[in-house]
Amino acid sequence: MIRAAIVTVSDSAVAGTRADRSGPALASRVAELGWTVAETRIVADEAGAISHMVASLDVDVTLTTGGTGIAPRDVTPEAIRAIADREIPGFGEVMRAEGRKSTKFAPLSRGSAYTRGAMLVVTLPGSPRGAVDSLNAVCELIPHVVDLLHGRTEHVQKPSS
């Protein structure tokens, strides 16, 4: 079973001036997928705080929500890139293509996916609908990525010729 963490990146949620709606929406979808929500966290839009929090997690998948736009305090992609081993740009491409069906603003998202050791980190938009729709766009890929990162697939174990 996939163990997931959900990290909401939001200054207003940390300050208590706005309720976190995206984290709970993702938690519901994660449960529907049959995965376990092992951790839920809220962190301010500060690159160092985001990096530190995500680096401290011990799960298969971390889903961040928020901070992927182009506003000055949207720093989630940079924070994750700083601690990541590799980026998986195809995730962002698929999420933006799917999001474009619902909103003309989807191309402004800088959401993507990254690996850190055996953990997959997917950076999702901050709105509940954007977060869930983006997860839905890539959720069928995630179990395979988790298996790859844990060396549980045949083609990972065989060296290529």
N, C-alpha and C positions, 0 to 999 in steps of 0.2 A: 504494500500500500504506500502511496506517495504521501510524504509528510510535507506540509506546506506552512510557510509563514506569510502573514499579510502585514505589510508595513505601509501605513498611511503617512504621506508626507504633506503636512499642512500646518502652517503657522497658526491659523485660526482654530484648528482642532486642538492643538497643544495649549493655546491660550484659553480654551473653553468658550470662545465666542461663537463657534459654529460646531454643530454635531458632525461627527464622522459618519457619513452615509455610504461612502464607497467601500470602506473596509468591511462593514457588515454585508453589503451586497456581494462582495467577492467571497466572503466566508460562506454565504448561502450557496453560491455557485460551486465552490470547491467541494462542499458537502454533497451536492447533487452529482458531481463527478466521481464520488466515492473516495476522495482523498481525505486525509486527516488535516484539520487545522491545528497545528502544533503550537503556534504562537501568533498573537496579534499585537502590534505595536503602533504607536503614533510618535512621529518625530517632526521637528521643525524643518523648514526649508533651509537647512544649513548643510553644505557639502560634507564637512567633517563629521557632523552628527549622523548623517545618513550613512556615510561610509562605515563609521564605527559600529552602528547598530546592525547593519547588514552583515558585516564581517563577523559579528559575534554570534550569528545564528548557526544552528546545526540542524539543517533540514535538507530535503531534496530540492525543494523549489521555494524561492522567495518571490512573492508578487508585491511590487511596490505600486502604490496608486498616488498620483499627484507629482507635480514638479517636472512634467515632461514637455511643457509648452515652451513659449519663447519669451515669457515675462522675465524681468531681471532676476527674480528670486527662484525661477525654475531651474534647479541645478541637479535634479536626480540623475540624469544620464551621466553627467560629469562625475558625480560622486561614486556611482557604480563603476564607471570605466576606470577610475583611479585604483580600484581594488580588484578588478576583474583580470582573469587570465586571457579571455577571448570574448569578442563580440560576435553575436549571431545576427547579422543585419537582416536576413530574410524574415525574421519574426516581425521587425518593424515594418517592413514592406507589406507583409500580409495584413497586419493590424491596420495600417493606414488605408490600404485598398478596401478592406471591409468597412472601416469607419466612413469612408467616402460615400457609401451607400446611404448613410444617415445624416451626414453633415458636411457641408462644403469646407469646414475648418479642419477636418481630419489631417490634411497634409501638414498642418502646423505642429502636430505632435511629433516629438522626438523619441517616442517609445521604441524600445528595442529589447534584446535579450543578451545576456552575458553569462559566461561560466566563471565560477570561482571554485577551484578544486572540483569536488563532485556535486556542487550546488549550481542549479540554474537560477538566474535572477531575471525576471521579466519586469520591465518598467512600463506601467500602464497609465493611461490618462487619469485625471483626478475626479472626473464626474462619475457617478455610479453607472450610468448607462455606457459611457465610453470605456470604463474599466471592464465591465462584464462583457460588452461586445468585443473588445480587444482580446480578452481571455478566450472567449468562444472561438475567435478566429484562429487561435493557435493551440487550443487545448488538446486536440488529437495528436499533436506532435510531441507534447511534453513527456508522456510516458517513455517514448523512444529515446528522447534526449537524456532522461534520467538513467535509463538502462545504459546508454553509451557512456555517460559520465562515471557510472559505477562498473564499467567493464563487463556488463552482463549481456553483450550481444556477440554473436559468433564473428562478425566481421571486424570487431574491435580486437579480438583475441588473435586473429590471424594476421601476420604481417603481409602487407601488399608486396607483390613481386615487381 
